[in-house]
Amino acid sequence: MRVAYAGVAHSHPFVDAANLRARGALPAGVWDADDADRRREFAARFDAPVVASLDDLLARRPDVVVATPRTPRAAAVALACATARVPVFFNKTIAADAADFDRWRALPPAPRFTSSVLRFAPALTAFADALDGRRLRAVELHAQHDIAAFLERDRRWQDDPAGAGGTLVNIGVHAWEMLDVLVPGATADVLSAMRTTGDAPTSSELLATVHARAGDVPVTATISGVGGADRYAARVWTDDGIHELVLPDDLDGLGYGGTADAIVRLARGEVAVDAARTAAVYRNALAAARAARGGGAPR
């Protein structure tokens, strides 16, 4: 299997490439329009030929593309892959705002999907399976990822609400992906949201708390970028008690291995995540961001 890498804008494709190499995949090439230093680092680490344009990359006829461009380029990269008839997986994020997502949703049908790696976290899927058949009374989610790296010069586009969506979208998509695993296709009606910038020099937010309702299920999401270790967790109330999950803080525990397996299956024609599920995740993330940012100056 030959894999092309269309963009290496952040850390995920480096992990993907290592995992795919362990599964026997070969790099067909790497292209990136914005991050030359990262492209050179990726090419050297994985012995991937550097190509000058996306068209040149797709002309190499890879079996599948792993796409990690800066978010505003996502729809254009997806269209190019569809035109070339090459399946493509997109690392988050593929939309920073409603206009970005409208462009994504207007794309012609093609073998593609996007997902937070957490969808493929073994403990999360097992947790959801164990809840199957129980009536969920309330859901609480926590997505924590230190934003310090996003405040460095070459990564600030991820902290920018117009770049990768800032903390509420760039990290928040993980929380809403967890909700979609627990409550498939859930569309959250955001009731209230509050954000804070703290002392960090962020152009988005340091953290936010969102209160919503998915059907008749109350949902609380805390999305944070404070210092320290990652933490992705869920607490679910059912009639028979409270069920809690904290994902293991390691690559396979967070779903990177499962993501690589899904990319391998995509090369064979299997699309792991339905477009309607992606739409629900991004509607929720974008609605939460609008609600939190629309209430005046951050506190």
C-alpha positions in Angstrom: 0.0 0.0 0.0 1.3 3.4 -1.0 0.3 6.4 1.1 0.6 10.1 0.1 0.7 12.8 2.7 -1.1 16.0 1.8 0.0 18.4 4.4 1.8 17.9 7.7 0.5 20.9 9.5 0.6 19.3 13.0 1.8 16.2 14.9 -0.9 13.7 13.8 0.5 12.7 10.4 3.9 11.9 11.9 2.2 9.4 14.2 0.1 8.1 11.3 3.1 7.6 9.1 4.9 5.6 11.8 1.9 3.4 12.4 1.2 2.9 8.7 4.8 2.0 8.1 4.5 -0.6 10.9 1.5 -2.0 8.9 3.6 -2.3 5.7 2.7 0.9 4.0 5.2 2.9 1.9 5.2 6.7 1.5 4.3 7.8 -2.0 5.3 11.4 -1.3 4.6 14.4 0.8 3.4 17.9 0.0 2.7 20.9 2.1 1.9 24.5 1.0 2.5 26.2 4.3 5.0 24.5 6.6 8.3 23.9 4.7 10.3 23.0 7.8 7.8 20.4 8.9 7.6 19.0 5.4 11.4 18.6 5.3 11.4 17.0 8.8 8.7 14.6 7.7 10.4 13.7 4.4 13.7 13.0 6.2 12.1 10.9 9.0 10.0 8.7 6.7 12.1 8.8 3.5 9.1 10.4 1.7 9.8 12.1 -1.7 8.9 15.8 -1.5 6.7 17.0 -4.4 6.0 20.6 -5.4 2.2 20.5 -5.8 -0.8 18.7 -4.7 -1.5 17.7 -8.3 2.0 16.2 -8.6 1.4 14.3 -5.4 -1.9 12.8 -6.6 -0.3 12.0 -10.0 1.8 9.4 -8.2 -1.4 7.4 -7.9 -1.3 6.5 -4.2 -3.7 4.0 -2.7 -4.8 6.5 -0.1 -4.1 10.0 1.1 -3.6 11.1 4.7 -4.4 14.8 4.6 -3.4 17.3 7.3 -3.3 20.7 5.6 -4.0 23.9 7.5 -7.8 23.9 8.1 -8.8 26.6 5.5 -7.3 24.3 2.8 -9.2 21.2 3.8 -12.1 21.5 1.3 -9.8 22.3 -1.6 -7.6 19.3 -0.8 -10.7 17.0 -0.5 -12.0 18.2 -3.9 -8.6 17.5 -5.6 -8.6 14.0 -4.1 -12.1 13.4 -5.3 -11.2 14.6 -8.8 -8.2 12.2 -8.8 -10.4 9.4 -7.5 -8.0 8.8 -4.5 -9.5 7.9 -1.1 -8.5 10.4 1.6 -8.5 10.5 5.4 -8.4 14.0 7.0 -6.9 14.6 10.4 -8.8 17.2 12.4 -9.8 20.0 11.9 -11.6 20.3 8.5 -13.6 23.5 9.4 -13.0 26.4 11.7 -16.4 28.1 11.2 -19.7 27.6 9.4 -18.5 28.9 6.1 -15.6 26.4 6.1 -18.0 23.6 6.9 -20.5 24.6 4.2 -17.6 24.3 1.7 -16.9 20.8 3.1 -20.5 19.7 2.9 -20.8 21.0 -0.7 -18.1 18.6 -1.9 -19.1 15.8 -4.3 -19.4 12.3 -2.8 -16.1 10.5 -2.7 -14.4 7.9 -0.5 -13.3 10.1 2.3 -13.7 10.6 6.0 -12.5 12.7 8.9 -12.4 12.0 12.6 -10.8 12.7 15.9 -8.5 9.8 16.8 -10.6 9.3 19.9 -13.4 7.6 17.9 -11.0 4.7 17.5 -9.9 4.6 21.2 -10.4 1.0 22.3 -11.6 1.9 25.8 -14.1 4.4 24.4 -15.7 1.9 22.0 -15.8 -0.7 24.8 -17.4 1.9 27.2 -20.0 2.7 24.6 -20.7 -1.1 24.0 -21.1 -1.6 27.7 -23.7 1.2 27.8 -25.7 -0.3 24.9 -29.3 -0.8 25.9 -29.1 1.5 29.0 -31.0 4.7 29.0 -28.6 7.6 29.3 -29.8 10.3 31.7 -26.9 12.7 31.5 -23.4 12.9 29.9 -20.4 14.9 31.0 -17.3 15.2 28.8 -13.8 16.5 29.3 -11.3 17.2 26.6 -8.0 18.6 27.9 -4.9 19.3 25.8 -2.2 21.8 26.8 -2.3 24.6 24.3 1.3 25.8 24.9 2.5 24.3 21.6 -0.3 26.1 19.7 1.0 29.4 21.0 4.4 28.9 19.4 5.1 30.9 16.2 4.7 28.1 13.7 1.6 26.6 15.4 -0.4 29.8 16.3 -2.8 29.1 13.4 -4.3 26.4 15.5 -5.1 28.8 18.3 -6.6 31.3 15.8 -10.4 31.0 15.6 -10.1 31.6 11.9 -7.2 29.0 11.6 -8.1 25.7 13.2 -10.9 27.1 15.2 -9.0 27.9 18.4 -9.4 25.8 21.6 -13.2 25.4 21.3 -13.0 23.7 17.9 -9.4 22.5 17.7 -9.6 20.6 21.0 -13.4 20.7 21.4 -13.9 18.4 18.4 -12.5 15.6 20.6 -15.3 16.1 23.1 -18.0 16.1 20.5 -16.5 13.1 18.8 -16.7 11.2 22.2 -20.4 12.3 22.4 -21.1 10.9 18.9 -19.6 7.5 20.0 -21.8 7.5 23.0 -24.9 9.0 21.4 -24.6 8.3 17.7 -25.6 11.3 15.5 -26.4 13.4 18.5 -27.1 17.1 17.7 -26.6 19.3 20.7 -28.8 22.2 21.5 -26.4 24.6 23.2 -28.1 26.2 26.2 -25.2 28.2 27.7 -21.4 28.4 27.4 -18.7 30.3 29.1 -15.0 30.7 28.2 -11.9 32.2 29.8 -8.5 33.2 28.5 -6.7 33.1 31.8 -3.1 34.4 31.7 -2.1 32.5 28.5 -1.5 34.7 25.4 -4.2 32.9 23.5 -6.3 34.5 20.7 -9.1 32.0 21.4 -9.6 30.7 24.9 -7.8 28.7 27.6 -11.0 26.8 28.5 -14.7 26.7 28.2 -17.7 25.0 29.7 -20.7 24.2 27.6 -24.2 23.1 28.7 -26.3 21.5 26.1 -29.1 19.0 25.5 -28.9 16.2 23.0 -32.6 15.1 22.6 -33.6 14.6 26.2 -30.1 14.0 27.5 -28.3 16.9 29.3 -24.7 17.2 28.2 -21.9 19.2 29.8 -18.6 19.6 28.1 -15.5 21.1 29.5 -12.9 21.9 26.9 -9.5 23.0 28.2 -6.0 23.9 27.2 -4.4 24.4 30.6 -1.0 23.2 31.3 -0.3 19.5 32.1 -1.1 16.1 30.7 -3.8 15.3 28.2 -7.1 14.1 29.7 -10.1 12.8 27.8 -12.9 11.5 30.0 -16.6 10.8 30.1 -19.1 10.4 32.9 -22.5 9.0 32.1 -25.5 8.7 34.4 -28.0 5.8 33.7 -30.8 4.3 35.8 -28.4 1.8 37.2 -25.6 4.2 38.3 -22.8 6.4 37.2 -20.3 5.1 34.7 -16.9 6.7 34.2 -14.1 6.5 31.7 -10.7 8.2 31.5 -8.8 7.3 28.3 -5.2 6.0 28.7 -2.7 8.7 27.9 -0.7 6.8 25.3 -0.9 6.7 21.5 -2.8 3.4 21.1 -5.0 4.3 24.1 -6.0 7.5 22.4 -6.9 5.7 19.2 -4.0 6.4 16.9 -3.5 2.7 16.2 -7.2 2.3 15.4 -7.0 5.3 13.1 -4.2 3.7 11.1 -6.3 0.5 10.8 -9.2 2.6 9.5 -6.9 4.3 6.9 -5.8 0.8 5.7 -9.4 -0.1 5.3 -10.1 3.1 3.5 -7.5 2.2 0.9 -9.6 -1.0 0.3 -12.8 1.0 -0.1 -14.2 1.0 3.4 -15.2 4.4 4.8 -15.1 4.3 8.6 -17.2 7.3 9.5 -20.4 8.3 7.8 -20.7 11.9 6.6 -23.8 12.5 8.7 -21.9 11.6 11.9 -19.1 14.1 10.9 -21.8 16.7 10.3 -23.2 16.2 13.8 -19.7 16.5 15.4 -18.9 19.7 13.6 -22.4 21.3 14.1 -21.9 20.7 17.8 -18.3 22.0 18.0 -19.1 25.1 16.0 -22.3 25.8 17.9 -20.5 25.6 21.2 -17.8 28.0 19.9 -20.4 30.5 18.7 -22.2 30.4 22.0 -19.1 30.8 24.1 -17.7 33.6 22.0 -20.9 35.5 21.5 -21.5 36.5 25.1 -19.1 39.5 25.2 -15.5 39.7 26.2 -13.9 36.5 27.7 -13.4 36.5 31.4 
